Amino acid sequence: MRKIGINAHLLSGQAGYRQAGIHTYISQLLNHLPESADLTYKVFTQQGANEFLQPTLQVEMSRLPTENPLVRIAWEQAAWFSLAKKARVDLLHSMAFVTPFVAPMPKMVTVYDLSFIHFPERYTKFKRWYLQSQTRRSVQSADLTLAISEDGKRDIMQVYGISAEKVAVITPGVSDDYQPLPQAEIDRFKQEKELTRPFILHVGTLQPRKNIPVLLRAFAELNNPDVDLILVGGKGWLFDEIFALVEQLNLRNQVRFTGFVPDIELPLWYNSAELFVFPSIYEGFGIPAADAMACGTPVIAANTSSLPEVVGNAGLLFEPQAVSALTERIASVLYDPAQAGKMRERGLAQARKFSWTHSGRKMAALYRQLTV
């Protein structure tokens, strides 16, 4: 029996914007690890995060407040190896960028994206230094690095100069909750949320990388008072420009901010929307685009990083700063039911390529490979 030690301290123990991409990936992947006779999983995480994990996993919650980044860093460098050694684990898996300095057993590390390399100005000085220096050390010393898209794998290989054999890809899946819902259920939701007009949807934390100002400018250029824009997601950082631009463009009566929305509600938002727009400049994968397609919602996304890989031929792409091009694509979906219908069908087929069950099985296979 081989025991896998997993650092899952970036699971969030409370509702909020932190329960976004990385939280979803970690919780879903761990919950889809297959039960087997030869593997057990010891998950180290923060207080409260165990409620997102299936009971078959062995979970050890830290008594330290590791939701604080500095405390989490201290834990993963000073405490985790000792705890893992005490638990007699055979492999250490760091699920977020950084491995311990000391770890004589095999190590693997998950790197979701390299935004701290490509957009360093969007990080605090300390966070930028820590991620840049320690991710490089971790990737170059790990037995295996995990990326979440083929684009991410190429990026890791190029930036850190490691071979293809040292990087594996495990893409996110799409939860069964994301599917076309009955019209009666959608109508009830619209009435409850006072969604009286057709709307364009964006889902994501309010932060610079999401490129929301371009979406706002394209929406203003559309100039249709009978259509709304709804931005679902909590406030991240450097979001003041977004609210200021809504006022500047005189869109306050058509743009709605919902704040953080629990996962259970998201399928209803996707199903209720006319289309989903994801103008992000850079994504390790882009889970919301896959979720939207699984709900049968047409998707328009920026032609950058992993997004063409996720959307495939199911959606429309645009250059991330091309406001007028985005406006044209929005109009082509809003005003052409045949185009929207084709995109719905292609999106449903594309979304079926992403399976958490498959990803969990692939993860278990890699654990076996590294502990032979």
Phi, psi and omega in degrees: 000124179257136183251128180256123176266125188237122175273107181241038183288350174273004165294134179271135179271000181216156181295146178153184185295339179293341176276054181248225191304305184293318178302314180298315182299311183297310184295316181293317181295316179296321181288347179251011171293127184287142172291138181209164182279345186247357181229138167233157186235125176250111186257122177259126185207183183268168181301134176090341183286344182297337181293346179264003185243146181291148186293346180287345178277143172277117185244129175240114182267135180288145174278349179275151180281072187283002169293340172282122185304320181292323177292320179297318178298315178299319180296313186287340179260334185249335188245326191296316182299318180297317179295319180293321178295318178299323180279355178060050178278153182260347182207137175257125176243111175270114187271013177204081162078321194233131175261163175293153175296319183251120178194095183288345177275167178304149182229144168225154183220139176262129178240113187281323176194174179241043180297331178289344173272313186278333180227060186297333182293347183265011178237152173296159184302315182292313182298321178298312181298315184296311182294318182294312184285316187278332174291319176301310179301316184294314181296318184286339180258347184286151174290330179206139174249138178255130170252165181250008174201162176295323176298318178297322178298313179300320180297314180297316180298317183290314185290319186257357175064040178248160186279162181298329181291342181266002180230127175246160180241126170233104183285155170297161173251187176241126180294150177298343179294336183267103182199162175298132184254158178301143183301324180298321179292321178295317181297319178298319179296316179299321179293318181297320183267004179057048177267087188268348181233157174303148181216153172267140186244141166230137177235124179163155177299140179284103180204162187302321185299338182285348171063034184294327177304324177295320177296319179296318180293321178294321179295319177296321180293330177301322173055052178236104183291352181265006179234138179253165173238125181242127180251109181262125178147152181281168176284127177261271180207155179051047184259358184299326180300325182296310181293323178295322182290326176301316178292316182299322182272003179058047183249011188300333181272356182238348181251130183234131176255121182271342191074191180298137179237131179296151183306323185297338183267340187300318179303328179288324176295315179298315182295331184277343185278152173286324178199162180243132180240130183231088187271016187308139180287328187203129179220138172294326175213298182100061183304319181303326179295318178293319179297319179297315179298321180296336177271359181082021181263127178302142185238134170240130184221158176291147182273059184222158175044234186274352190296320175300326178295320181287314186283328182060220179266013185274334185241183177253141181244157178209156175292136194296341178254005184271087185299311183295324177295321177294318178301316180298319181290322175299313181298322183294334177272316182297322190255007180227092182303326180295317177298315179298320180297316177299319181293324177298312182295316180293324179295319178299318179293318180296319182296331180293349178285345186250110187233124175295324179299314178297318181295320178297318178295319179295323178297314179299322179296322178291322176300317179297317183300322185273351182243018177294000000 
